[in-house]
């Protein structure tokens, strides 16, 4: 490299000092890190191993909060509470969560339909085998 590459931002040598070469540094990373991952960090009292077992084997945080939300809203309705601002916000949150779940379910169904259409076009016999395997292993309920 020439001596004045540090001063010339139009030279390739100038920019090389800021770029890592492909495998020149750390090459492992978490793909799609999740905010609600099962990596439990406890900074106070608690047992991380127990928390991880509960979240992965019993009920996720979302499931636990969903059940509590349903109970609180049912109790509030039975008590005829309506003017509480926090309660109104909880109802709003519960509605937005349900809308998000519905949108996710629809996108999963749309992806499945697209995949089945692709399979029908590229391998009709494979599609027939797949449908037959679902009919024997899954119980399909008519609406």
Secondary structure, 3 states (H helix, E strand, C coil): CCCCCCCCCCCHHHHHCCCCCCCCCCCCCCCCCCCCCCCCCCCCCCCHHHHHHHHHHHCCHHHHHHHHHHHHHHHHHHCCCCCCHHHHHHHHHHHHHHHHHHHHHHHHHHHHHHHHHHHHHHCHHHHHHHHHHHHHHCCCCCC
